[in-house]
Amino acid sequence: MLIESVPNVSEGRNREFVDQLAAALGATSGLLLLDYSADPSHNRSVYTMAGEADAVRAGILRMFELAIPHVDLRTHRGVHPRVGAVDVVPLIPLEGSTMAECVALSRVLAASIAERFDLPVFLYEQSATRPERRRLENIRRGQAEGLARKMALPEWTPDFGPSSPHPTAGATIVGARMPLIAFNVNLDSRDIHAAREIAAAVRESSGGLPHVKALGLMLDHRGVAQVSMNLTDYTRTPIQAAFDEVARHAEARGIDVLESELIGLIPQAALAATTAHRLKLHGFRDDQVLETRIALRAAGR
């Protein structure tokens, strides 16, 4: 029974620390570290791991042990929204596991995080206890800077842990969800306003593509604007459709697409009707396919 987790940590500039977290996860018994990456403009790192429930839980708790002393949200800066040192911990059913088992694990994990680290924990997606908490962006709205004011409202009492933010680590968000594709399209332009307009045009909440979340961001370290997307159901909006829609809106503004990038891994089925060339995927490798990476890591490669 395999469960996947893709925790996001609010550190993307200190490579030594990013690698230290990866090493700790890789040393966790029974846990397969499948992938990790970091971005200095987002100031965020993303780790992809898989294993049975106990191994996933042990790896994530070890991540909190290391991240909480390191990340101080009072001084943290980055273009990606965040409320916590370990910002979000999704749990995804893979081989032999079910969504119900991931929901159960999310509740056990959230209780452990709250108790061990004195940290507020919100449940989201399939684990949410209130309708307004199903969507990650609703919990993140206001970010770390507005978290204390938000949590003072009765409707934003956390599901576990203290009723006010941790002084340096904020809060964390834990929940079970279906596979998500983190997919960014970089524009051949520094026009952040265009990126934000394109993001608004393609995201579902503004009347765009179903199951697409999008933000327009500026990557200062690259000197380009980015449309950063989460595709929450690639069977409803395929990755090629999302890319084409961004490209269409960019072209209407006289802007070319420079390249696209995956953050983490992608299910094989999501690439069935397209190619890395058509998507302008930068540096894509065959082992970025989720099923391929699991097989390689399980074989010790």
VENRAKA-V754679 format. One record per pair of residues at least 12 apart in sequence whose ideal C-beta (glycine too) atoms are under 10 Angstrom apart, sorted by sequence separation. I is the first residue (numbers start at 1). J is the second residue. D is the distance in whole Angstrom. If there is no record, write none. Layout:
I/J/D
I/J/D
This chain:
9/21/7
21/33/10
35/47/7
36/48/7
47/59/9
73/85/7
90/102/9
91/103/8
93/105/10
109/121/9
110/122/8
124/136/5
151/163/6
152/164/8
160/172/10
202/214/5
203/215/8
215/227/8
216/228/8
230/242/10
276/288/9
22/35/9
34/47/9
35/48/4
36/49/9
47/60/9
71/84/8
72/85/8
91/104/10
110/123/6
124/137/10
151/164/6
158/171/6
185/198/8
199/212/9
201/214/9
203/216/10
214/227/6
215/228/5
229/242/6
244/257/10
247/260/9
271/284/9
7/21/9
22/36/5
33/47/7
34/48/4
35/49/9
49/63/9
71/85/4
73/87/10
91/105/6
107/121/10
122/136/9
124/138/8
142/156/9
151/165/6
158/172/9
159/173/10
160/174/9
185/199/10
199/213/9
200/214/8
214/228/7
215/229/8
229/243/9
243/257/8
246/260/8
262/276/9
287/301/9
21/36/8
22/37/10
33/48/8
34/49/6
70/85/7
71/86/8
91/106/5
106/121/9
124/139/6
150/165/9
156/171/10
158/173/10
159/174/9
199/214/4
200/215/9
213/228/9
214/229/5
215/230/9
227/242/9
266/281/9
22/38/10
32/48/9
33/49/5
34/50/6
47/63/7
68/84/9
69/85/9
71/87/9
90/106/9
107/123/7
122/138/10
123/139/9
124/140/10
148/164/6
159/175/10
198/214/8
199/215/5
200/216/8
213/229/7
214/230/8
227/243/10
229/245/10
260/276/9
19/36/8
21/38/10
32/49/6
33/50/9
34/51/10
67/84/9
68/85/5
89/106/8
106/123/6
110/127/8
122/139/5
139/156/8
147/164/9
148/165/6
185/202/9
199/216/4
212/229/6
213/230/4
214/231/10
229/246/8
243/260/6
262/279/9
271/288/9
7/25/9
18/36/7
31/49/6
32/50/5
33/51/9
67/85/5
68/86/8
91/109/8
106/124/9
109/127/10
122/140/10
138/156/10
147/165/5
196/214/9
198/216/6
199/217/8
212/230/7
213/231/8
227/245/10
242/260/9
260/278/10
261/279/10
266/284/9
271/289/7
18/37/9
19/38/9
31/50/8
32/51/6
66/85/10
67/86/5
106/125/9
139/158/10
147/166/10
148/167/10
195/214/9
196/215/8
197/216/7
211/230/9
212/231/6
213/232/7
227/246/5
260/279/5
261/280/9
262/281/7
270/289/9
5/25/10
18/38/5
31/51/4
64/84/10
66/86/9
67/87/10
89/109/7
103/123/9
106/126/8
107/127/7
151/171/8
195/215/8
196/216/3
209/229/9
211/231/6
212/232/8
227/247/10
259/279/9
260/280/5
261/281/7
262/282/9
269/289/10
270/290/9
17/38/9
26/47/10
28/49/8
30/51/5
31/52/9
64/85/8
89/110/9
106/127/4
144/165/7
150/171/9
195/216/3
196/217/8
210/231/10
211/232/5
212/233/9
239/260/9
259/280/5
260/281/5
261/282/5
262/283/9
268/289/5
269/290/10
25/47/6
29/51/9
30/52/6
45/67/9
63/85/10
64/86/6
103/125/9
105/127/9
106/128/10
107/129/9
133/155/9
148/170/9
194/216/8
195/217/7
196/218/10
209/231/9
210/232/9
211/233/4
212/234/10
227/249/9
257/279/10
258/280/8
259/281/7
260/282/7
261/283/8
262/284/7
265/287/9
266/288/6
267/289/7
268/290/7
269/291/9
15/38/7
22/45/9
25/48/10
26/49/9
28/51/8
30/53/10
31/54/9
32/55/8
63/86/6
102/125/10
103/126/6
104/127/9
132/155/7
133/156/9
147/170/6
193/216/8
195/218/7
210/233/7
211/234/8
227/250/8
239/262/9
257/280/6
259/282/4
261/284/9
262/285/10
265/288/6
266/289/6
267/290/5
268/291/5
14/38/9
21/45/7
25/49/6
30/54/7
31/55/4
32/56/10
89/113/8
102/126/7
103/127/5
132/156/9
144/168/10
147/171/6
192/216/6
195/219/10
203/227/9
211/235/9
212/236/9
256/280/10
258/282/9
259/283/9
260/284/9
264/288/8
265/289/7
266/290/6
267/291/7
268/292/7
12/37/9
13/38/8
15/40/9
22/47/7
29/54/9
30/55/3
31/56/7
64/89/9
102/127/8
103/128/10
130/155/8
133/158/10
144/169/9
145/170/10
191/216/9
192/217/8
202/227/7
211/236/5
212/237/5
225/250/10
265/290/4
266/291/10
5/31/9
12/38/4
13/39/9
14/40/9
18/44/10
19/45/10
21/47/7
25/51/10
29/55/7
30/56/9
31/57/10
33/59/8
60/86/8
63/89/8
99/125/10
100/126/9
130/156/9
133/159/8
144/170/5
192/218/5
199/225/10
201/227/9
203/229/8
210/236/5
211/237/5
262/288/6
264/290/9
265/291/9
9/36/9
11/38/7
12/39/5
13/40/5
18/45/5
22/49/10
28/55/6
31/58/7
32/59/10
86/113/8
99/126/6
120/147/8
130/157/10
143/170/9
144/171/8
191/218/9
192/219/10
198/225/9
199/226/9
200/227/10
202/229/7
203/230/9
209/236/8
210/237/6
239/266/7
262/289/10
265/292/9
266/293/10
4/32/9
6/34/9
12/40/5
13/41/9
17/45/9
18/46/10
28/56/9
30/58/8
31/59/5
43/71/10
99/127/10
190/218/7
199/227/5
204/232/9
209/237/5
214/242/8
265/293/6
5/34/10
6/35/9
7/36/10
9/38/9
11/40/10
12/41/8
13/42/10
14/43/10
18/47/9
28/57/10
29/58/7
30/59/9
31/60/9
60/89/6
122/151/10
130/159/9
183/212/9
185/214/9
187/216/9
190/219/9
195/224/9
196/225/8
198/227/5
199/228/8
208/237/9
209/238/10
212/241/9
264/293/10
265/294/9
2/32/8
4/34/8
6/36/10
12/42/6
13/43/6
15/45/9
25/55/10
28/58/5
29/59/9
129/159/6
184/214/10
190/220/10
195/225/4
197/227/10
199/229/8
212/242/6
225/255/9
227/257/9
240/270/9
244/274/10
12/43/5
13/44/9
14/45/9
25/56/10
28/59/4
31/62/9
60/91/9
86/117/9
120/151/7
128/159/9
140/171/10
180/211/9
181/212/10
182/213/10
183/214/10
184/215/10
186/217/10
194/225/7
195/226/6
196/227/9
210/241/10
211/242/9
214/245/10
229/260/9
238/269/10
239/270/6
240/271/9
243/274/8
10/42/9
11/43/7
12/44/5
13/45/9
27/59/9
28/60/9
44/76/10
85/117/9
89/121/9
127/159/9
139/171/8
187/219/10
190/222/10
192/224/10
193/225/9
195/227/6
204/236/10
209/241/7
214/246/8
226/258/9
234/266/8
238/270/7
239/271/7
241/273/9
10/43/7
11/44/7
12/45/5
25/58/10
26/59/9
28/61/9
43/76/7
56/89/10
86/119/9
92/125/10
93/126/10
140/173/8
178/211/10
180/213/9
184/217/8
186/219/7
190/223/6
191/224/9
192/225/5
194/227/9
195/228/9
204/237/8
209/242/6
212/245/8
225/258/10
227/260/9
228/261/10
230/263/9
234/267/7
238/271/9
240/273/6
241/274/9
247/280/9
8/42/9
9/43/10
10/44/6
11/45/6
12/46/9
25/59/5
28/62/6
43/77/6
44/78/6
57/91/10
85/119/9
88/122/9
90/124/8
91/125/9
122/156/8
139/173/5
189/223/10
190/224/6
191/225/6
192/226/9
208/242/9
212/246/10
224/258/6
226/260/10
229/263/10
235/269/8
238/272/9
239/273/9
240/274/4
244/278/9
9/44/7
10/45/8
24/59/8
25/60/9
27/62/9
28/63/9
43/78/3
44/79/9
56/91/7
84/119/8
89/124/10
90/125/7
91/126/9
122/157/10
123/158/9
124/159/9
184/219/9
189/224/7
190/225/6
202/237/9
224/259/9
226/261/9
228/263/9
231/266/10
234/269/8
235/270/9
238/273/6
239/274/7
240/275/9
243/278/8
244/279/9
8/44/6
9/45/5
42/78/5
43/79/8
44/80/5
84/120/9
88/124/8
90/126/10
91/127/8
120/156/10
122/158/5
123/159/5
139/175/10
186/222/7
188/224/7
189/225/6
209/245/6
222/258/9
234/270/4
238/274/7
243/279/5
8/45/7
9/46/8
25/62/7
41/78/7
42/79/6
43/80/7
44/81/10
83/120/9
84/121/9
88/125/10
90/127/10
120/157/9
121/158/6
122/159/6
123/160/8
136/173/6
187/224/6
188/225/9
208/245/7
209/246/10
234/271/9
242/279/9
243/280/8
7/45/9
8/46/5
9/47/7
21/59/10
24/62/5
25/63/7
40/78/8
41/79/5
42/80/4
44/82/7
53/91/9
84/122/9
120/158/4
121/159/6
122/160/8
186/224/5
187/225/5
234/272/10
240/278/6
243/281/9
7/46/8
8/47/8
24/63/7
39/78/8
40/79/10
41/80/8
42/81/10
43/82/8
47/86/10
83/122/8
119/158/9
120/159/8
121/160/4
122/161/9
136/175/8
186/225/8
187/226/7
202/241/10
203/242/10
231/270/8
239/278/10
240/279/7
6/46/6
7/47/6
39/79/9
42/82/9
120/160/7
121/161/5
133/173/9
185/225/10
186/226/5
187/227/7
202/242/7
239/279/7
6/47/7
7/48/9
21/62/9
22/63/10
24/65/8
25/66/10
39/80/8
46/87/10
119/160/9
120/161/4
121/162/10
134/175/8
136/177/9
185/226/7
186/227/8
202/243/10
208/249/9
5/47/8
6/48/5
7/49/8
21/63/6
24/66/6
46/88/10
47/89/10
50/92/9
119/161/5
120/162/6
133/175/9
184/226/5
185/227/5
186/228/9
239/281/9
5/48/8
6/49/8
23/66/10
24/67/10
44/87/7
51/94/10
118/161/7
119/162/8
120/163/7
134/177/10
184/227/7
185/228/8
202/245/5
4/48/7
5/49/5
6/50/10
48/92/10
50/94/6
52/96/9
53/97/8
114/158/8
117/161/8
118/162/6
120/164/7
136/180/10
183/227/9
184/228/5
185/229/7
201/245/8
202/246/6
4/49/7
5/50/7
21/66/6
50/95/9
52/97/9
60/105/10
64/109/10
68/113/10
114/159/8
115/160/8
120/165/6
183/228/8
184/229/7
201/246/9
3/49/9
4/50/5
5/51/9
20/66/7
21/67/7
56/102/10
90/136/9
114/160/4
115/161/8
119/165/9
120/166/7
127/173/10
182/228/8
183/229/5
184/230/10
202/248/9
3/50/7
4/51/9
20/67/10
50/97/10
113/160/7
114/161/3
119/166/5
127/174/7
128/175/7
182/229/8
183/230/8
198/245/9
199/246/8
201/248/9
202/249/7
2/50/5
3/51/7
53/101/7
57/105/7
61/109/8
64/112/9
68/116/10
88/136/6
110/158/9
111/159/9
112/160/9
113/161/7
114/162/8
118/166/7
125/173/9
127/175/4
128/176/10
181/229/8
182/230/6
183/231/6
198/246/6
201/249/5
2/51/7
3/52/7
7/56/10
17/66/8
21/70/9
53/102/9
56/105/7
60/109/6
64/113/6
68/117/6
87/136/9
110/159/6
111/160/5
117/166/7
118/167/10
120/169/10
122/171/6
124/173/5
125/174/9
126/175/6
127/176/5
181/230/7
182/231/8
198/247/9
200/249/10
1/51/9
2/52/7
3/53/6
17/67/9
20/70/9
67/117/10
68/118/10
110/160/5
111/161/9
119/169/6
120/170/8
121/171/7
122/172/8
123/173/8
124/174/7
125/175/4
126/176/4
127/177/8
180/230/6
181/231/4
198/248/9
199/249/9
1/52/6
2/53/10
5/56/5
53/104/8
54/105/9
57/108/7
61/112/6
65/116/8
68/119/8
88/139/9
109/160/10
110/161/8
118/169/9
119/170/8
120/171/4
121/172/5
122/173/5
123/174/6
124/175/4
125/176/6
126/177/6
180/231/7
181/232/8
183/234/9
195/246/9
198/249/4
201/252/9
1/53/7
3/55/9
4/56/8
5/57/9
7/59/9
53/105/5
57/109/5
60/112/9
61/113/7
64/116/7
65/117/8
88/140/8
107/159/8
117/169/7
119/171/7
120/172/8
121/173/7
122/174/7
123/175/5
124/176/9
125/177/4
126/178/8
179/231/9
180/232/5
181/233/9
197/249/7
198/250/6
2/55/10
3/56/5
7/60/6
17/70/6
52/105/10
56/109/8
60/113/8
64/117/6
83/136/10
87/140/8
106/159/10
107/160/8
119/172/6
120/173/10
121/174/6
122/175/8
123/176/9
124/177/8
125/178/8
179/232/9
180/233/9
181/234/6
197/250/10
2/56/9
3/57/9
5/59/8
9/63/7
17/71/9
121/175/10
178/232/7
179/233/9
180/234/9
195/249/10
198/252/9
5/60/6
9/64/9
53/108/8
57/112/7
61/116/7
64/119/8
81/136/9
117/172/9
125/180/9
177/232/8
178/233/7
179/234/8
194/249/9
195/250/9
197/252/10
198/253/8
7/63/6
11/67/7
14/70/8
53/109/9
57/113/10
61/117/9
81/137/7
83/139/7
84/140/9
87/143/10
178/234/9
179/235/10
181/237/10
183/239/6
194/250/7
197/253/8
7/64/9
9/66/9
10/67/8
14/71/10
83/140/6
87/144/9
114/171/10
178/235/10
181/238/10
185/242/8
198/255/9
5/63/10
9/67/5
81/139/10
82/140/7
83/141/9
113/171/10
114/172/9
181/239/6
185/243/6
194/252/10
195/253/10
11/70/7
81/140/5
83/142/8
85/144/9
113/172/6
183/242/6
187/246/8
191/250/10
194/253/5
7/67/9
10/70/9
11/71/5
80/140/10
81/141/8
83/143/6
84/144/7
114/174/10
183/243/8
185/245/10
187/247/10
193/253/10
194/254/9
195/255/9
9/70/9
10/71/5
81/142/9
82/143/6
83/144/5
113/174/7
181/242/9
185/246/5
189/250/8
194/255/6
9/71/7
10/72/10
81/143/5
82/144/6
83/145/9
110/172/8
184/246/10
185/247/8
188/250/8
191/253/8
10/73/7
13/76/10
80/143/10
81/144/9
83/146/9
84/147/9
109/172/10
110/173/9
111/174/10
183/246/9
187/250/6
191/254/10
13/77/10
83/147/6
110/174/5
189/253/8
191/255/7
11/76/8
13/78/8
21/86/10
109/174/6
110/175/9
185/250/8
189/254/9
10/76/6
12/78/7
108/174/10
109/175/10
137/203/10
187/253/9
189/255/5
10/77/10
11/78/9
83/150/9
107/174/8
188/255/6
189/256/8
10/78/7
12/80/9
76/144/7
83/151/10
106/174/5
107/175/10
137/205/8
187/255/5
188/256/4
189/257/10
105/174/9
106/175/5
107/176/9
187/256/7
188/257/7
189/258/8
10/80/8
73/143/9
74/144/8
106/176/5
135/205/9
187/257/6
188/258/4
73/144/4
74/145/9
105/176/7
106/177/9
186/257/7
187/258/6
188/259/9
8/80/8
10/82/5
73/145/8
103/175/8
104/176/9
185/257/6
186/258/5
187/259/9
9/82/9
10/83/9
102/175/9
103/176/5
185/258/8
186/259/5
8/82/8
10/84/7
11/85/8
73/147/9
102/176/4
103/177/10
185/259/8
186/260/7
9/84/9
10/85/5
11/86/10
101/176/8
102/177/8
184/259/9
185/260/5
186/261/7
8/84/9
9/85/7
10/86/8
100/176/8
102/178/10
137/213/7
184/260/6
185/261/8
9/86/5
10/87/6
99/176/6
136/213/8
183/260/7
184/261/5
8/86/7
9/87/7
98/176/10
99/177/8
135/213/9
137/215/9
183/261/8
184/262/8
7/86/6
8/87/5
9/88/10
97/176/10
99/178/8
182/261/9
183/262/6
184/263/7
7/87/8
8/88/5
9/89/10
182/262/7
183/263/8
7/88/7
8/89/8
84/165/9
85/166/8
181/262/7
182/263/4
183/264/10
6/88/8
7/89/5
8/90/9
83/165/8
84/166/8
181/263/9
182/264/6
6/89/8
7/90/8
85/168/7
86/169/8
87/170/8
89/172/6
90/173/9
91/174/8
93/176/8
181/264/8
182/265/9
183/266/8
5/89/6
6/90/5
7/91/10
85/169/4
86/170/9
87/171/9
88/172/7
89/173/7
90/174/8
91/175/7
92/176/7
93/177/9
180/264/9
181/265/9
182/266/9
5/90/6
6/91/9
84/169/6
85/170/6
86/171/10
87/172/7
88/173/5
89/174/5
90/175/6
91/176/5
92/177/6
93/178/8
94/179/9
181/266/6
4/90/8
5/91/5
6/92/7
83/169/10
84/170/4
85/171/9
86/172/5
87/173/7
88/174/8
89/175/8
90/176/7
91/177/7
92/178/7
93/179/9
179/265/9
181/267/8
4/91/7
5/92/7
83/170/5
84/171/5
85/172/8
86/173/9
88/175/8
90/177/5
92/179/6
179/266/9
180/267/10
183/270/9
3/91/6
4/92/4
82/170/8
83/171/5
84/172/4
86/174/9
90/178/10
92/180/8
179/267/6
3/92/7
4/93/8
83/172/8
84/173/7
88/177/10
90/179/9
181/270/6
2/92/10
3/93/6
4/94/5
83/173/7
90/180/7
179/269/9
181/271/10
2/93/8
3/94/6
4/95/10
82/173/10
179/270/8
1/93/9
2/94/4
3/95/9
73/165/8
76/168/9
1/94/8
2/95/5
3/96/9
4/97/9
73/166/9
74/167/8
75/168/9
137/230/9
1/95/7
2/96/6
3/97/5
73/167/9
74/168/6
76/170/9
136/230/8
185/279/9
186/280/9
1/96/4
2/97/6
3/98/10
72/167/9
73/168/6
185/280/8
1/97/5
72/168/5
73/169/7
74/170/10
136/232/9
183/279/8
186/282/8
1/98/9
5/102/9
71/168/7
72/169/8
73/170/5
135/232/10
3/101/7
4/102/9
68/166/8
70/168/10
71/169/7
72/170/10
73/171/10
183/281/9
184/282/9
3/102/6
69/168/8
70/169/10
71/170/9
1/101/7
5/105/9
68/168/7
69/169/9
5/106/10
68/169/5
3/105/7
67/169/8
68/170/10
5/109/9
68/172/10
64/169/8
67/172/10
125/232/9
64/172/8
179/290/8
60/172/10
79/192/10
60/174/9
10/144/8
48/182/10
81/215/8
80/215/8
46/182/7
79/215/8
81/217/10
79/216/10
80/217/7
79/217/5
78/217/10
79/218/6
79/219/8
79/220/8
42/184/9
37/182/10
39/184/9
79/226/9
80/228/8
79/228/9
10/169/9
10/170/8
8/172/10
7/172/9
8/173/9
7/174/9
5/174/10
6/177/9
3/176/9
6/179/9
94/267/10
6/180/8
8/182/9
4/179/8
42/217/7
6/182/8
41/217/7
41/218/7
42/219/8
39/217/10
41/219/4
40/219/9
41/220/5
42/221/10
39/219/8
40/220/8
41/221/5
40/221/5
41/222/7
39/221/8
40/222/9
39/222/9
41/224/10
42/226/9
41/226/8
42/228/8
39/226/10
39/228/10
94/290/8
95/291/9
94/291/9
92/290/10
95/294/8
94/294/8
13/221/9
12/221/10
48/263/9
50/265/10
48/264/5
46/263/5
47/264/8
48/265/6
45/263/10
46/264/6
44/263/9
42/263/9
39/261/9
37/261/9
39/263/8
37/262/9
38/263/10
37/263/6
35/262/9
37/264/7
35/263/9
36/264/8
35/264/6
34/264/8
35/265/5
34/265/6
50/290/9
48/290/8
50/293/9
50/294/6
48/293/8
48/294/10
50/297/8
49/297/9
50/298/9
35/287/9
34/287/9
35/288/7
34/288/10
8/263/9
35/290/9
8/264/10
34/290/7
6/263/9
6/264/6
34/292/10
35/293/6
6/265/9
34/293/5
4/264/10
33/293/10
34/294/7
4/265/9
32/293/8
32/294/7
34/296/9
35/297/9
34/297/6
32/296/9
33/297/7
32/297/4
31/297/10
32/298/7
32/300/10
26/297/9
4/290/8
4/294/9
2/294/7
2/298/9
